[in-house]
Amino acid sequence: EDCGMVEWVPHTRGLRHILQDIYISCGRFDRQKTNPQIKRIYDQCAVKKESEMLKTKILPMFPPVFHKWFLTTFSEPAAWFRSRVAYAHTTAVWSMVGHIVGLGDRHGENILFDSTSGDCVHVDFSCLFDKGLQLEKPELVPFRLTQNMIDGLGITGYEGIFMRVCEITLTVLRTHRETLMSILETFIHDPLVEWTKSHKSSGVEVQNPHAQRAISSIEARLRGVVVGVPLPVEGQARRLIADAVSLENLGKMYIWWMPWF
């Protein structure tokens, strides 16, 4: 049977709940009407126009508002500044580490924010090792960096602290590539991992091609490979961010991943 451990993370609230409350307060979200309206827009959209639909019809309904959460939660100037820096640092680290290990399902309820520090806290790690690419609607973005996530980073957006911490994080991960790979390779044979359980016959373990591909992908990312080309740390970070904010990629995400949030 599948089993797991549950831990309560105190002083945190999910991104979706934070943003939804702000949009309700400014009259841009109705609990009964807004989601059905968005569903109709998606249903009427031709496949070739997904990015245009997101840009012209959905995003204008939800201007970025995440900065307001920092203003109301951290009203004292020094606390506000510290929380914004903490948010940028932790979001960048989670984004890079999550990409390396293929962490998906980063919808608005799996990303929490600490109301005492501004830290970004991720939960629910069941969609690891590029499992998101196997979904009916494959996850095309390497991590969540939607308009509101960018709004929380301040006037420089992702070009400031966020970009620099991404580069530092990738440098650390790439420097310790061999150590990380030696740990991750044990998951190929871990009896608790889903792909191992589904590839056993008569008590004999069968090598799972998905497991091998996942580990190979992680190793390639730790060498800076993006779309088949090895890049320096700066280039890798910039390309990943470009993929994360791409309207073409965001438009193809599952509707209730909510790329407009």
Backbone as numpy.savetxt, mean C-alpha at the origin, in Angstrom:
# Nx Ny Nz CAx CAy CAz Cx Cy Cz
-6.45 -26.58 9.69 -7.29 -25.39 9.69 -6.41 -24.14 9.69
-6.93 -23.10 9.05 -6.23 -21.81 9.09 -6.39 -21.21 10.47
-5.33 -20.60 10.95 -5.39 -19.95 12.26 -4.50 -18.73 12.23
-4.60 -17.92 13.24 -3.78 -16.72 13.27 -3.79 -16.11 14.65
-3.04 -15.02 14.79 -2.99 -14.29 16.05 -3.55 -12.89 15.81
-4.31 -12.42 16.77 -4.92 -11.10 16.68 -4.36 -10.21 17.77
-3.95 -9.02 17.38 -3.44 -8.04 18.36 -4.19 -6.73 18.15
-4.66 -6.15 19.22 -5.31 -4.84 19.15 -4.24 -3.76 19.15
-4.32 -2.84 18.19 -3.35 -1.75 18.10 -4.02 -0.50 18.67
-3.62 -0.06 19.86 -4.31 1.06 20.52 -4.03 2.40 19.86
-4.95 3.34 20.08 -4.81 4.73 19.64 -4.73 4.86 18.12
-5.30 3.91 17.39 -5.22 3.98 15.93 -6.61 4.00 15.31
-6.66 4.50 14.08 -7.91 4.52 13.32 -7.57 4.32 11.85
-8.44 3.61 11.13 -8.19 3.30 9.73 -8.31 4.51 8.83
-7.54 4.49 7.74 -7.55 5.59 6.78 -8.96 5.84 6.24
-9.68 4.79 5.88 -11.01 4.98 5.29 -11.95 5.69 6.27
-11.92 5.29 7.53 -12.82 5.90 8.51 -12.46 7.36 8.76
-11.16 7.65 8.80 -10.73 9.04 8.99 -11.23 9.91 7.84
-10.97 9.47 6.61 -11.33 10.27 5.44 -12.84 10.37 5.27
-13.53 9.26 5.49 -14.99 9.27 5.32 -15.64 10.28 6.26
-15.17 10.34 7.50 -15.73 11.30 8.45 -15.48 12.74 8.01
-14.28 12.99 7.48 -13.96 14.35 7.01 -14.84 14.72 5.83
-15.00 13.79 4.88 -15.83 14.08 3.71 -17.30 14.27 4.10
-17.77 13.52 5.08 -19.15 13.70 5.56 -19.32 15.09 6.17
-18.32 15.51 6.95 -18.41 16.81 7.63 -18.43 17.98 6.66
-17.83 17.78 5.48 -17.82 18.88 4.50 -18.83 18.64 3.37
-19.73 17.69 3.57 -20.84 17.48 2.65 -20.49 16.78 1.35
-19.40 16.04 1.33 -18.99 15.36 0.10 -19.20 13.85 0.13
-19.75 13.34 1.21 -20.00 11.90 1.29 -21.31 11.65 2.02
-22.14 10.82 1.42 -23.41 10.41 2.03 -23.38 8.90 2.18
-23.63 8.41 3.37 -23.50 6.97 3.64 -24.44 6.11 2.78
-25.57 6.66 2.38 -26.52 5.88 1.58 -26.34 6.07 0.08
-25.88 7.25 -0.34 -25.91 7.59 -1.77 -24.56 7.52 -2.48
-23.47 7.86 -1.79 -22.20 8.06 -2.49 -21.64 6.78 -3.09
-21.55 5.71 -2.32 -20.98 4.47 -2.85 -21.77 3.90 -4.03
-23.12 3.87 -3.98 -23.88 3.43 -5.16 -23.63 4.32 -6.38
-23.44 5.61 -6.15 -23.16 6.53 -7.25 -21.82 6.19 -7.90
-20.80 5.92 -7.07 -19.49 5.54 -7.59 -19.58 4.22 -8.36
-20.35 3.27 -7.84 -20.51 1.98 -8.52 -21.12 2.17 -9.90
-22.10 3.05 -10.03 -22.71 3.31 -11.34 -21.70 3.90 -12.31
-20.86 4.81 -11.82 -19.85 5.42 -12.68 -18.88 4.36 -13.19
-18.44 3.47 -12.30 -17.54 2.39 -12.71 -18.22 1.45 -13.71
-19.47 1.11 -13.48 -20.19 0.18 -14.36 -20.37 0.76 -15.76
-20.47 2.07 -15.86 -20.69 2.71 -17.15 -19.39 3.00 -17.90
-18.27 2.73 -17.24 -16.96 3.07 -17.81 -16.48 1.97 -18.76
-16.04 2.36 -19.95 -15.41 1.42 -20.87 -14.02 1.10 -20.36
-13.54 -0.10 -20.60 -12.25 -0.55 -20.07 -11.12 0.39 -20.46
-11.14 0.89 -21.68 -10.04 1.71 -22.17 -10.02 3.11 -21.54
-11.08 3.46 -20.81 -11.17 4.81 -20.28 -11.14 4.85 -18.75
-10.57 3.81 -18.13 -10.58 3.74 -16.66 -9.83 4.90 -16.02
-8.64 5.21 -16.55 -7.85 6.29 -15.96 -8.54 7.64 -16.16
-9.16 7.83 -17.32 -9.87 9.08 -17.60 -11.09 9.21 -16.69
-11.79 8.09 -16.47 -12.94 8.09 -15.57 -12.53 8.50 -14.16
-11.42 7.92 -13.68 -10.95 8.24 -12.34 -10.57 9.71 -12.24
-9.90 10.22 -13.27 -9.40 11.59 -13.25 -10.52 12.62 -13.36
-11.49 12.37 -14.23 -12.49 13.39 -14.53 -13.78 13.26 -13.74
-14.10 12.05 -13.27 -15.39 11.85 -12.61 -15.30 11.52 -11.12
-14.32 10.71 -10.74 -14.26 10.26 -9.35 -13.42 11.20 -8.48
-12.19 11.48 -8.88 -11.31 12.30 -8.04 -11.88 13.70 -7.77
-12.55 14.35 -8.74 -13.13 15.66 -8.43 -14.19 15.62 -7.33
-14.78 14.44 -7.09 -15.77 14.31 -6.02 -15.11 14.33 -4.64
-13.81 14.00 -4.61 -13.12 13.85 -3.33 -11.78 14.60 -3.34
-11.78 15.91 -3.19 -10.51 16.64 -3.10 -9.74 16.16 -1.87
-8.40 16.15 -1.94 -7.59 15.65 -0.81 -7.87 16.42 0.48
-8.07 15.66 1.56 -8.41 16.29 2.85 -7.63 15.72 4.03
-6.71 14.80 3.78 -6.06 14.12 4.90 -5.28 15.07 5.79
-4.80 16.19 5.24 -4.06 17.16 6.05 -4.90 17.68 7.22
-6.23 17.66 7.05 -7.11 18.17 8.12 -7.04 17.30 9.37
-6.80 15.99 9.17 -6.70 15.10 10.33 -5.53 15.50 11.22
-4.42 15.88 10.62 -3.25 16.30 11.40 -3.53 17.61 12.13
-4.25 18.52 11.48 -4.55 19.81 12.11 -5.47 19.65 13.31
-6.45 18.77 13.22 -7.39 18.59 14.32 -6.86 17.66 15.41
-6.05 16.68 15.02 -5.54 15.71 16.00 -4.33 16.25 16.75
-3.52 17.06 16.08 -2.30 17.61 16.69 -2.38 19.14 16.58
-3.12 19.76 17.47 -3.41 21.19 17.36 -2.23 22.08 17.77
-1.33 21.55 18.58 -0.15 22.32 19.01 0.90 22.26 17.89
1.47 23.39 17.47 2.36 23.42 16.30 3.50 22.41 16.32
4.20 22.29 17.46 5.33 21.35 17.52 4.85 19.91 17.36
3.72 19.58 17.99 3.16 18.23 17.87 2.71 17.96 16.44
2.11 18.97 15.80 1.70 18.83 14.40 2.90 18.54 13.52
3.98 19.28 13.72 5.18 19.08 12.89 5.76 17.69 13.11
5.87 17.26 14.36 6.41 15.93 14.66 5.55 14.84 14.04
4.25 15.02 14.11 3.35 13.99 13.57 3.48 13.88 12.05
3.67 15.00 11.38 3.81 14.97 9.92 5.12 14.29 9.53
6.18 14.57 10.27 7.46 13.92 9.99 7.36 12.42 10.26
6.73 12.06 11.38 6.56 10.64 11.72 5.73 9.93 10.65
4.70 10.60 10.17 3.86 10.02 9.12 4.68 9.77 7.85
5.47 10.75 7.44 6.28 10.60 6.23 7.29 9.47 6.38
7.96 9.42 7.52 8.97 8.38 7.76 8.35 6.98 7.73
7.31 6.79 8.53 6.74 5.44 8.66 6.03 4.99 7.39
5.39 5.92 6.70 4.73 5.56 5.44 5.75 5.14 4.39
6.87 5.84 4.34 7.92 5.49 3.37 8.51 4.12 3.67
8.80 3.85 4.94 9.38 2.55 5.31 8.40 1.42 4.98
7.15 1.57 5.38 6.14 0.55 5.09 5.99 0.34 3.59
6.03 1.41 2.83 5.87 1.30 1.38 6.98 0.48 0.75
8.22 0.77 1.13 9.35 0.06 0.53 9.43 -1.39 1.00
9.27 -1.62 2.29 9.33 -2.98 2.81 8.16 -3.80 2.25
6.99 -3.19 2.21 5.82 -3.88 1.67 6.02 -4.27 0.22
6.60 -3.37 -0.56 6.87 -3.70 -1.97 7.84 -4.86 -2.10
8.91 -4.83 -1.32 9.93 -5.88 -1.42 9.33 -7.26 -1.15
8.49 -7.39 -0.14 7.93 -8.70 0.21 6.60 -8.97 -0.48
6.19 -8.08 -1.40 4.97 -8.33 -2.15 3.70 -8.24 -1.33
3.63 -7.24 -0.44 2.46 -7.06 0.42 1.35 -6.33 -0.32
0.19 -6.97 -0.44 -0.94 -6.36 -1.13 -2.11 -6.12 -0.21
-3.26 -5.85 -0.81 -4.50 -5.61 -0.08 -4.38 -4.41 0.85
-3.76 -3.34 0.35 -3.56 -2.15 1.18 -4.73 -1.18 1.02
-5.92 -1.66 1.29 -7.08 -0.78 1.25 -7.15 0.07 2.52
-8.14 0.93 2.59 -8.19 1.94 3.65 -8.44 1.43 5.05
-8.76 0.16 5.21 -8.96 -0.39 6.55 -7.75 -1.18 7.03
-6.79 -1.39 6.16 -5.56 -2.10 6.54 -4.40 -1.15 6.79
-4.65 0.14 6.67 -3.64 1.15 6.98 -4.21 2.04 8.08
-3.57 1.99 9.24 -4.05 2.73 10.41 -3.10 3.88 10.73
-3.61 4.84 11.51 -2.78 5.97 11.93 -2.92 6.20 13.42
-1.77 6.38 14.06 -1.70 6.54 15.51 -2.01 7.98 15.88
-3.05 8.17 16.68 -3.47 9.52 17.04 -2.58 10.17 18.09
-1.59 9.43 18.62 -0.67 10.02 19.59 0.67 10.42 18.97
0.96 9.89 17.76 2.27 10.15 17.16 2.21 10.50 15.68
1.15 10.11 14.99 1.08 10.30 13.54 1.65 9.13 12.76
2.14 8.12 13.47 2.73 6.95 12.79 1.72 6.22 11.93
2.21 5.72 10.80 1.43 4.85 9.93 1.65 3.41 10.39
0.57 2.66 10.56 0.65 1.28 11.04 -0.14 0.38 10.10
0.52 -0.61 9.52 -0.16 -1.55 8.62 -0.60 -2.79 9.39
-1.75 -3.33 8.99 -2.26 -4.57 9.58 -2.72 -5.50 8.45
-2.96 -6.77 8.81 -3.45 -7.79 7.88 -2.41 -8.10 6.81
-1.60 -9.10 7.10 -0.52 -9.48 6.19 -0.78 -10.82 5.49
-2.06 -11.11 5.24 -2.39 -12.38 4.58 -2.10 -12.34 3.08
-1.99 -11.13 2.52 -1.78 -11.00 1.07 -0.31 -10.69 0.80
0.56 -11.65 1.12 2.01 -11.48 0.96 2.52 -12.19 -0.29
3.79 -11.93 -0.61 4.48 -12.64 -1.69 3.73 -12.52 -3.02
3.32 -11.29 -3.36 2.66 -11.00 -4.65 1.35 -11.73 -4.84
0.71 -12.11 -3.76 -0.59 -12.77 -3.87 -1.62 -11.85 -4.53
-1.41 -10.54 -4.36 -2.33 -9.58 -4.97 -2.36 -9.65 -6.49
-1.26 -10.14 -7.08 -1.21 -10.26 -8.54 -2.05 -11.42 -9.04
-2.44 -12.32 -8.14 -3.23 -13.49 -8.52 -4.73 -13.24 -8.39
-5.12 -12.07 -7.91 -6.54 -11.78 -7.72 -7.24 -11.57 -9.06
-8.57 -11.65 -9.03 -9.36 -11.45 -10.25 -9.07 -10.08 -10.85
-8.93 -9.08 -9.99 -8.48 -7.74 -10.40 -7.08 -7.56 -9.83
-6.04 -7.88 -10.60 -4.67 -7.82 -10.07 -4.32 -6.44 -9.54
-3.57 -6.41 -8.45 -3.14 -5.15 -7.86 -1.89 -4.67 -8.59
-2.01 -3.56 -9.29 -0.94 -3.08 -10.15 -0.03 -2.07 -9.48
-0.45 -1.52 -8.35 0.39 -0.53 -7.66 1.28 -1.24 -6.64
2.53 -0.79 -6.47 3.45 -1.45 -5.53 3.11 -1.17 -4.06
2.41 -0.09 -3.79 1.98 0.27 -2.44 0.94 1.37 -2.56
0.30 1.71 -1.48 -0.74 2.74 -1.52 -0.13 4.13 -1.39
-0.27 4.93 -2.44 0.16 6.32 -2.41 -0.88 7.13 -3.19
-2.09 7.09 -2.70 -3.21 7.79 -3.34 -3.15 9.28 -3.00
-4.09 10.04 -3.57 -4.05 11.50 -3.42 -4.08 11.94 -1.97
-4.83 11.25 -1.12 -4.88 11.65 0.29 -3.61 11.26 1.04
-3.01 10.13 0.68 -1.73 9.76 1.29 -0.68 10.83 0.96
-0.72 11.32 -0.27 0.22 12.38 -0.68 -0.12 13.68 0.05
-1.40 13.96 0.20 -1.84 15.18 0.88 -1.28 15.27 2.29
-1.18 14.12 2.96 -0.65 14.11 4.32 0.83 14.41 4.41
1.52 14.38 3.26 2.97 14.60 3.25 3.34 16.08 3.21
2.36 16.94 3.02 2.65 18.37 3.04 2.93 18.95 1.67
3.48 20.15 1.66 3.62 20.93 0.44 4.57 20.28 -0.57
5.56 19.52 -0.10 6.51 18.89 -1.02 5.98 17.58 -1.59
4.86 17.09 -1.05 4.33 15.82 -1.53 5.33 14.70 -1.32
5.39 13.80 -2.29 6.33 12.67 -2.15 7.76 13.03 -2.55
7.99 14.27 -2.97 9.34 14.67 -3.39 10.24 15.07 -2.22
9.71 15.18 -1.03 10.50 15.64 0.10 11.01 14.52 0.98
10.59 14.55 2.25 11.05 13.56 3.22 10.71 12.15 2.77
9.51 11.98 2.21 9.07 10.65 1.80 10.06 10.01 0.83
10.43 10.74 -0.20 11.36 10.20 -1.20 12.70 9.83 -0.57
13.21 10.70 0.29 14.52 10.45 0.89 14.48 9.22 1.79
13.43 9.06 2.58 13.34 7.89 3.46 13.14 6.62 2.64
12.43 6.71 1.52 12.32 5.56 0.62 13.71 5.11 0.16
14.54 6.07 -0.22 15.89 5.75 -0.69 16.73 5.12 0.42
16.63 5.69 1.62 17.39 5.14 2.75 16.94 3.72 3.06
15.63 3.50 3.05 15.09 2.17 3.36 15.55 1.15 2.33
15.49 1.51 1.05 15.94 0.60 0.00 17.43 0.31 0.13
18.20 1.32 0.50 19.64 1.12 0.68 19.91 0.10 1.78
19.21 0.22 2.90 19.39 -0.73 4.00 18.98 -2.14 3.57
17.84 -2.25 2.92 17.35 -3.57 2.49 18.30 -4.21 1.48
18.81 -3.41 0.55 19.71 -3.96 -0.47 21.07 -4.32 0.13
21.50 -3.56 1.11 22.77 -3.86 1.78 22.71 -5.20 2.49
21.56 -5.52 3.05 21.39 -6.77 3.80 20.60 -7.81 3.00
20.78 -7.79 1.71 20.03 -8.68 0.82 20.20 -10.15 1.17
21.42 -10.59 1.40 21.66 -12.02 1.66 20.99 -12.48 2.95
21.06 -11.65 3.97 20.41 -12.00 5.25 18.90 -12.11 5.08
18.32 -11.15 4.38 16.87 -11.17 4.16 16.45 -12.38 3.35
17.21 -12.71 2.32 16.85 -13.84 1.47 16.94 -15.16 2.23
17.93 -15.27 3.10 18.07 -16.52 3.87 16.86 -16.73 4.79
16.28 -15.63 5.27 15.08 -15.72 6.12 13.85 -16.04 5.27
13.70 -15.32 4.16 12.50 -15.48 3.34 12.44 -16.83 2.65
13.58 -17.40 2.32 13.57 -18.69 1.63 13.01 -19.80 2.50
13.01 -19.63 3.81 12.42 -20.66 4.68 10.92 -20.77 4.48
10.29 -19.71 3.95 8.85 -19.76 3.73 8.46 -20.74 2.64
9.38 -21.08 1.77 9.08 -22.07 0.72 8.72 -23.41 1.35
9.36 -23.72 2.48 9.17 -25.02 3.11 8.37 -24.95 4.40
7.89 -23.76 4.77 7.14 -23.61 6.02 5.78 -24.30 5.91
5.48 -25.26 6.77 4.21 -25.99 6.67 2.98 -25.14 6.95
3.17 -23.95 7.51 2.03 -23.08 7.80 1.69 -22.15 6.65
2.57 -22.09 5.64 2.33 -21.20 4.52 1.40 -21.87 3.52
0.46 -21.10 3.01 -0.61 -21.64 2.16 -0.10 -22.45 0.99
0.93 -21.96 0.30 1.37 -22.66 -0.90 2.02 -24.01 -0.58
2.60 -24.14 0.63 3.19 -25.42 1.01 2.11 -26.45 1.29
1.05 -26.02 2.00 -0.03 -26.94 2.34 -0.74 -27.47 1.09
-0.84 -26.65 0.05 -1.58 -27.06 -1.13 -0.72 -27.83 -2.12
0.55 -28.03 -1.81 1.43 -28.74 -2.72 2.11 -29.90 -2.03
1.34 -30.71 -1.32 1.87 -31.92 -0.72 1.06 -33.11 -1.21
1.72 -34.17 -1.54 1.04 -35.37 -2.03 1.65 -36.58 -1.38
0.82 -37.37 -0.71 1.29 -38.59 -0.02 2.41 -38.28 0.96
2.31 -37.12 1.59 3.31 -36.77 2.59 4.61 -36.25 2.01
4.70 -36.14 0.69 5.93 -35.66 0.05 5.69 -34.23 -0.44
6.56 -33.34 -0.05 6.40 -31.94 -0.44 6.74 -31.77 -1.91
5.88 -31.04 -2.62 6.11 -30.76 -4.03 6.48 -29.29 -4.16
7.52 -29.00 -4.94 7.95 -27.62 -5.10 6.85 -26.81 -5.78
6.51 -25.70 -5.21 5.46 -24.85 -5.73 6.07 -23.78 -6.62
5.67 -23.72 -7.89 6.25 -22.72 -8.79 5.94 -21.29 -8.35
4.77 -21.09 -7.72 4.44 -19.74 -7.24 5.40 -19.30 -6.14
5.75 -20.22 -5.26 6.70 -19.90 -4.19 8.05 -19.53 -4.77
8.49 -20.30 -5.74 9.79 -20.02 -6.36 9.77 -18.67 -7.08
8.67 -18.37 -7.77 8.57 -17.08 -8.46 8.56 -15.92 -7.48
7.84 -16.11 -6.36 7.76 -15.05 -5.36 9.13 -14.73 -4.78
9.88 -15.78 -4.43 11.22 -15.58 -3.87 12.15 -14.95 -4.91
12.02 -15.38 -6.16 12.84 -14.80 -7.23 12.53 -13.32 -7.42
11.24 -12.97 -7.31 10.85 -11.57 -7.45 11.42 -10.72 -6.33
11.38 -11.25 -5.12 11.93 -10.52 -3.97 13.42 -10.30 -4.15
14.12 -11.34 -4.59 15.56 -11.21 -4.81 15.86 -10.16 -5.87
15.06 -10.15 -6.94 15.27 -9.16 -8.00 15.04 -7.74 -7.47
14.02 -7.56 -6.66 13.75 -6.23 -6.10 14.88 -5.78 -5.20
15.47 -6.72 -4.48 16.59 -6.38 -3.60 17.86 -6.06 -4.40
17.85 -6.38 -5.67 18.95 -5.99 -6.56 18.61 -4.74 -7.35
17.43 -4.18 -7.08 17.03 -2.94 -7.73 16.37 -3.12 -9.08
15.96 -4.33 -9.40 15.37 -4.59 -10.71 13.92 -4.10 -10.73
13.62 -3.26 -11.71 12.26 -2.78 -11.94 11.97 -2.95 -13.43
10.96 -3.74 -13.76 10.59 -4.04 -15.14 11.80 -4.57 -15.91
12.52 -5.48 -15.28 13.62 -6.16 -15.95 14.93 -5.41 -16.01
14.97 -4.20 -15.47 16.18 -3.37 -15.56 16.67 -3.04 -14.15
17.94 -3.36 -13.82 18.48 -2.99 -12.50 18.73 -1.48 -12.43
18.24 -0.86 -11.38 18.36 0.59 -11.23 19.10 0.93 -9.94
19.72 2.11 -9.89 20.28 2.57 -8.61 19.14 2.85 -7.64
19.47 3.00 -6.37 18.45 3.20 -5.35 17.52 4.36 -5.70
18.10 5.47 -6.11 17.28 6.65 -6.42 16.30 6.37 -7.56
16.80 5.69 -8.59 15.95 5.36 -9.73 14.86 4.37 -9.37
15.21 3.39 -8.54 14.23 2.40 -8.11 13.10 3.06 -7.31
13.47 3.92 -6.37 12.46 4.61 -5.55 11.55 5.47 -6.42
12.15 6.21 -7.33 11.35 7.11 -8.17 10.41 6.33 -9.09
10.89 5.20 -9.64 10.04 4.40 -10.53 8.87 3.77 -9.75
9.14 3.29 -8.55 8.08 2.69 -7.74 7.01 3.72 -7.38
7.44 4.92 -7.04 6.49 5.98 -6.71 5.66 6.34 -7.94
6.32 6.40 -9.10 5.59 6.70 -10.34 4.52 5.66 -10.62
4.84 4.39 -10.38 3.86 3.32 -10.57 2.72 3.43 -9.56
3.04 3.85 -8.33 2.04 3.93 -7.27 1.03 5.06 -7.51
1.48 6.15 -8.14 0.58 7.30 -8.35 -0.03 7.32 -9.74
0.34 6.36 -10.59 -0.15 6.31 -11.96 -1.67 6.17 -12.00
-2.34 7.09 -12.66 -3.80 7.00 -12.79 -4.21 5.79 -13.61
-3.35 5.39 -14.54 -3.65 4.19 -15.33 -3.70 2.96 -14.43
-2.72 2.85 -13.52 -2.72 1.73 -12.58 -3.87 1.83 -11.58
-4.07 3.02 -11.03 -5.11 3.21 -10.02 -6.51 2.96 -10.60
-6.69 3.34 -11.87 -7.99 3.15 -12.49 -8.37 1.69 -12.68
-7.36 0.82 -12.68 -7.61 -0.61 -12.88 -7.69 -1.39 -11.57
-7.54 -0.69 -10.46 -7.65 -1.36 -9.17 -9.10 -1.72 -8.87
-9.28 -2.72 -8.02 -10.62 -3.13 -7.58 -11.33 -1.92 -6.98
-12.58 -1.73 -7.35 -13.31 -0.51 -7.00 -13.29 -0.21 -5.50
-13.47 -1.24 -4.64 -13.54 -0.95 -3.20 -12.18 -0.93 -2.52
-11.11 -0.99 -3.31 -9.79 -0.59 -2.81 -9.78 0.92 -2.63
-10.72 1.56 -3.32 -10.97 3.00 -3.22 -9.75 3.86 -3.55
-9.32 3.87 -4.80 -8.16 4.69 -5.18 -8.39 6.18 -5.04
-9.64 6.60 -4.86 -9.93 8.03 -4.64 -9.69 8.44 -3.19
-9.58 7.49 -2.28 -9.27 7.77 -0.88 -7.75 7.70 -0.70
